[in-house]
Amino acid sequence: MRRAGRATTTAAVGFLTLDALLLAYAGFVRSQPWLLVAAGSCLAGAVLVIAGWRRYQRAMAELEVERREMKREVEEIRELLFRKHASN
């Protein structure tokens, strides 16, 4: 799952960057400023995809740490209950 997400992100950034370059080239060749605006928006989209991916990765890392902590706490509770039950 992790590789698929990375591949999708890389493809999205690649296509947005390629679109930005091609639109900027067309804007310069044809002297049409609206194509340059479109190129800028594609480039901004690529930056936003990268920023979103990094934020997602941080959130997933935090969730993994919390999951391990919860697992440890559950094991402690299970052990405590087992000891209490064994002493009865």
N, C-alpha and C positions, 0 to 999 in steps of 0.2 A: 504494500500500500504506500509505503514511504517513497519508493522509487517512482511510482506512477504520479504522485503529487509533484515530485521534483521535476519529472519529465514534462508534465503539463505546464508547470510554472516556467520552465526554460523555454518551451515552445511558445507560450504566450508572450514572453519578453522578446524572444527572437522575432516573432511575426510583427509585434508592435514596433520594434526598432527598425525592421526592414521597411515597414509601411512609412515610418517617419522619414527615413532616408529617401525613399522613392518619392514621397510627396514633396519633400524639401527640394529635391532635384527638379521635379516638374514645376514647382513654384518659381524657381530661379530661371529655368529655361523659358517658361512661358510668361514670366513677369506677372504672376497672379498671386497676390498676397494671401488670398483665402486658402490657397494650398499650403502656404507656410504656416498658417494658423492651424490647419488640420495636422500638419507634421508635428507642430508643437504639442497638440493634444495627444497624439499617438505617443510621443516621447514621455509626456506626463503620465499617460496610462501605464507605460512600461515601468516607470519609477514607482507608481502606486502598487503595481503588482509585486514588485520586489519588496517594498515596505510591508505589504500585507503578508507576504510569505514569511518574512523574518518575524513579524509579530505572532503569526500562527505557530512557528517553530518554538518561540519562547513560551507561549501558552501551553503547548504540548509537553515541553520539558517540565514546566511547573506542575502540570497534572500528573506526570509520571512520578515526580518526587512525592506529591501528596498521596498518590495511590500506594506507593511503597510504605509511607508512614501509616496509612490506614491499615494496611496488611499487617504491619508490625503490631499495631494496637490490637487488632482482632486476635492475633496469636497470643498476645499477653492476656487478654480476657479469656480466651479459650483455656489457656494453661491455668489461670486462676480458678475458673469454674471446675476444671478437672480436679485440681488439688482440693477444693472445697468439697466436691462430691466424694472423692476418695476418703476424706477424713470422716464422713458420716457413717 
